[in-house]
Amino acid sequence: MNTNNHYGAIVIGAGPAGLSAGIYLSRARVRTLILSESTVGGQMILTHEIANYPGVENISGYQLSGIMKNQAKKFGCEIKANISIEALNLNNDLKEVILSNGNRFTADAIILSPGGRSRTLGVPGEDILKGKGISYCATCDGDFFTNKEIMVVGGGNSALEEAVSLTRYASKATIVHQFDHFQAFEYAVEEAEQNPKISFMMESTISGFFGDEKLEGVEITDLKDGSKQNHAIDGVFIFIGYVPNTEFLQGKVELNKWKEIIVDPNMQTNVKGVFAAGDSIVKKYRQVTTAVADGTIAALAASRYIHELHKAKTLLPV
Ligand SMILES: Cc1cc2nc3c(=O)[nH]c(=O)nc-3n(C[C@H](O)[C@H](O)[C@H](O)COP(=O)(O)OP(=O)(O)OC[C@H]3O[C@@H](n4cnc5c(N)ncnc54)[C@H](O)[C@@H]3O)c2cc1C
């Protein structure tokens, strides 16, 4: 074993879950490496303001990421960003991660925190105006649209329930849905239909976003006749599904039918010594605070696991 490339723990993903795990592990003197396929910060860097992280106000996702990263590094955590994982061998006591550049690392424990992504519409303007009027999170961004007009895209429970909750802030919410009926529970449909601030644009879709610095309007396509119309709007919330970044974990750890990682209350997966945290696990509420909490639990459980593993090895008869 090349000891330079051996770590107590390797964390995969540098969002708030992975960075919190890195802070706790390094502070517990576990030699830790965080590997991330993008720049450090995960989904946090997509948002211009995080207004609901307790203890810090007026902070951008980019700034909060920087603070978490520096805190992890201060305790000795190593971070390699913009890497690509080629192979993962998780079944033995010695876990192995091989990168596409050929570098190979081993560890006693692995924490998986690859996060996820909201399903996007994939239409022109969406990438550029994400976080500048286009949102995928009502809890995170609803308050920014107080007394403003918004659209909500989707026809499932999330879209309808979030549209109702967004009317606490918005003066008007129009639900844009591609079919002539919803795929939601009856109670959610009724609640939306009875809300005086909500109107509906059925059999329609948003086919483009426009705006310079921030969202100014959308192009709506009528799916019955293909006609297009522009509408001025302050904000658009998109709830058309969520995709965990777990494609590379297929067959490695147990996933549910939505491809979320199944964990126990200690964030332990079905594979010994492999833990998971954050948006990629089975959970209902996906926030920075919940990711940080999961990362903490995973790190504490992994530290204990590593300790027990070493103790068992020293007790082995020779
Ligand atoms: C636009 C937007 C605004 C938001 N605003 C807020 C807000 O105001 N408040 C709030 O609490 N929450 C907000 N959220 C939600 C919050 O950002 C997430 O819940 C949180 O970032 C999840 O943390 P995570 O560490 O689990 O995953 P992520 O933040 O998704 O990080 C995952 C990390 O894993 C890496 N990764 C993925 N796959 C691989 C792989 N195969 N190999 C190596 N690395 C990999 C990624 O590059 C990334 O570094 C927002 C989300 C979005 C999209």
PDBQT file of the ligand as one rigid body, heavy atoms in Angstrom, charges set to zero:
ROOT
HETATM    1  C1  LIG A 401     -30.627  27.106  -7.245  1.00  0.00    +0.000 C 
HETATM    2  C2  LIG A 401     -30.615  26.470  -5.873  1.00  0.00    +0.000 A 
HETATM    3  C3  LIG A 401     -30.804  27.276  -4.754  1.00  0.00    +0.000 A 
HETATM    4  C4  LIG A 401     -30.766  26.733  -3.490  1.00  0.00    +0.000 A 
HETATM    5  N1  LIG A 401     -30.926  27.550  -2.416  1.00  0.00    +0.000 NA
HETATM    6  C5  LIG A 401     -30.883  27.043  -1.169  1.00  0.00    +0.000 A 
HETATM    7  C6  LIG A 401     -31.030  27.901  -0.037  1.00  0.00    +0.000 A 
HETATM    8  O1  LIG A 401     -31.214  29.112  -0.166  1.00  0.00    +0.000 OA
HETATM    9  N2  LIG A 401     -30.987  27.326   1.196  1.00  0.00    +0.000 N 
HETATM   10  C7  LIG A 401     -30.821  25.964   1.374  1.00  0.00    +0.000 A 
HETATM   11  O2  LIG A 401     -30.761  25.516   2.510  1.00  0.00    +0.000 OA
HETATM   12  N3  LIG A 401     -30.687  25.143   0.318  1.00  0.00    +0.000 NA
HETATM   13  C8  LIG A 401     -30.704  25.646  -0.945  1.00  0.00    +0.000 A 
HETATM   14  N4  LIG A 401     -30.607  24.807  -2.014  1.00  0.00    +0.000 N 
HETATM   15  C9  LIG A 401     -30.453  23.360  -1.774  1.00  0.00    +0.000 C 
HETATM   16  C10 LIG A 401     -29.013  23.031  -1.316  1.00  0.00    +0.000 C 
HETATM   17  O3  LIG A 401     -28.085  23.691  -2.151  1.00  0.00    +0.000 OA
HETATM   18  C11 LIG A 401     -28.796  21.520  -1.347  1.00  0.00    +0.000 C 
HETATM   19  O4  LIG A 401     -29.753  20.900  -0.533  1.00  0.00    +0.000 OA
HETATM   20  C12 LIG A 401     -27.396  21.156  -0.840  1.00  0.00    +0.000 C 
HETATM   21  O5  LIG A 401     -26.393  21.805  -1.591  1.00  0.00    +0.000 OA
HETATM   22  C13 LIG A 401     -27.161  19.646  -0.918  1.00  0.00    +0.000 C 
HETATM   23  O6  LIG A 401     -25.876  19.386  -0.454  1.00  0.00    +0.000 OA
HETATM   24  P1  LIG A 401     -25.066  18.051  -0.831  1.00  0.00    +0.000 P 
HETATM   25  O7  LIG A 401     -23.729  18.231  -0.250  1.00  0.00    +0.000 OA
HETATM   26  O8  LIG A 401     -25.859  16.874  -0.474  1.00  0.00    +0.000 OA
HETATM   27  O9  LIG A 401     -24.997  18.019  -2.430  1.00  0.00    +0.000 OA
HETATM   28  P2  LIG A 401     -24.518  19.061  -3.521  1.00  0.00    +0.000 P 
HETATM   29  O10 LIG A 401     -24.560  20.441  -3.025  1.00  0.00    +0.000 OA
HETATM   30  O11 LIG A 401     -25.332  18.710  -4.719  1.00  0.00    +0.000 OA
HETATM   31  O12 LIG A 401     -22.987  18.685  -3.782  1.00  0.00    +0.000 OA
HETATM   32  C14 LIG A 401     -22.658  17.480  -4.398  1.00  0.00    +0.000 C 
HETATM   33  C15 LIG A 401     -21.178  17.442  -4.716  1.00  0.00    +0.000 C 
HETATM   34  O13 LIG A 401     -20.848  16.146  -5.237  1.00  0.00    +0.000 OA
HETATM   35  C16 LIG A 401     -20.086  16.272  -6.429  1.00  0.00    +0.000 C 
HETATM   36  N5  LIG A 401     -20.310  15.076  -7.243  1.00  0.00    +0.000 N 
HETATM   37  C17 LIG A 401     -21.444  14.659  -7.831  1.00  0.00    +0.000 A 
HETATM   38  N6  LIG A 401     -21.244  13.503  -8.494  1.00  0.00    +0.000 NA
HETATM   39  C18 LIG A 401     -19.943  13.182  -8.305  1.00  0.00    +0.000 A 
HETATM   40  C19 LIG A 401     -19.097  12.111  -8.752  1.00  0.00    +0.000 A 
HETATM   41  N7  LIG A 401     -19.569  11.116  -9.508  1.00  0.00    +0.000 N 
HETATM   42  N8  LIG A 401     -17.801  12.121  -8.390  1.00  0.00    +0.000 NA
HETATM   43  C20 LIG A 401     -17.292  13.114  -7.634  1.00  0.00    +0.000 A 
HETATM   44  N9  LIG A 401     -18.039  14.157  -7.179  1.00  0.00    +0.000 NA
HETATM   45  C21 LIG A 401     -19.347  14.184  -7.512  1.00  0.00    +0.000 A 
HETATM   46  C22 LIG A 401     -20.595  17.560  -7.031  1.00  0.00    +0.000 C 
HETATM   47  O14 LIG A 401     -19.674  18.062  -7.959  1.00  0.00    +0.000 OA
HETATM   48  C23 LIG A 401     -20.712  18.437  -5.778  1.00  0.00    +0.000 C 
HETATM   49  O15 LIG A 401     -19.458  18.913  -5.383  1.00  0.00    +0.000 OA
HETATM   50  C24 LIG A 401     -30.590  25.332  -3.312  1.00  0.00    +0.000 A 
HETATM   51  C25 LIG A 401     -30.409  24.510  -4.430  1.00  0.00    +0.000 A 
HETATM   52  C26 LIG A 401     -30.413  25.062  -5.698  1.00  0.00    +0.000 A 
HETATM   53  C27 LIG A 401     -30.212  24.171  -6.903  1.00  0.00    +0.000 C 
ENDROOT
TORSDOF 0
